[in-house]
């Protein structure tokens, strides 16, 4: 039978003899194919006439056919799996999994539980057992580096320097200026001295801590600062006493008001000046020098001529006495 266009067979039954077959050349479209017998495995079928239930597996059998079986009938349980699946078969090659797995090619995996173990088991491209990051690692939390006693935390490109961080948190070299110094692993400071900055010793600190600022001179009562810089004025009516004497390293000036005077209540001593022998004697100033005697006039003359003559003998107060010299009267 031949057709020049599409031919359709509706409910057609083709019964062929056992020695012949129904052959179709070209393409054939079959909406519904009803087979009296199951499609064999040799012809691309399963050889089964029943549909599988949910969860069944299509299992090849010894008769070169297929059998629908439930998974529970296969006898596969975890207890029946023995041995360790090697890496070459998709396993790990180890029977205990703790920590982080580190691959070793076709060999069994290695497990590490600490950061040092991770570094010691991961090699870079040079095989130096160093953990290398091609970029800058970022830690979302606090990063803790536990360094063994025999190793160091090394920062490259910053040898023998004191480290600090910049505004971005990156490590940088720190410049140390005098009186601070940095050598090896020690940051030190020198002691201060004459013209040298540094730290104060405990003794120097005690002196410095007990100082009185120029704005607080009123605390050294009864002295108060005045307009004459470097001078002090008595702020009370109480007399000032210097039990150990008054000394000055340079010229001392005693400045007083126009209506007062500098008074010495006891003996007044001066270099090259002998003690005045009488309560009526006065200190006389003549020709740039001091002397003791009675002022006979405005010029500071002395009627006890013998005293001024250097004999040391003075006239008494008795009348009619005559002073006779050694060679003349």
WOZISUL-V148029 format. One record per helix or strand of 2 or more residues. SS is the DSSP state (@ for helix, = for strand). FROM is the first residue (numbers start at 1). TO is the last residue. If there is no record, write none. Layout:
BEGIN
ss:SS from:FROM to:TO
ss:SS from:FROM to:TO
END
This chain:
BEGIN
ss:@ from:41 to:43
ss:= from:56 to:60
ss:= from:66 to:70
ss:@ from:71 to:74
ss:@ from:78 to:80
ss:@ from:87 to:89
ss:= from:100 to:104
ss:= from:107 to:112
ss:@ from:115 to:121
ss:= from:162 to:165
ss:= from:171 to:174
ss:= from:180 to:183
ss:= from:186 to:189
ss:@ from:202 to:209
ss:@ from:214 to:219
ss:= from:223 to:225
ss:= from:232 to:234
ss:= from:282 to:286
ss:= from:289 to:293
ss:@ from:305 to:308
END
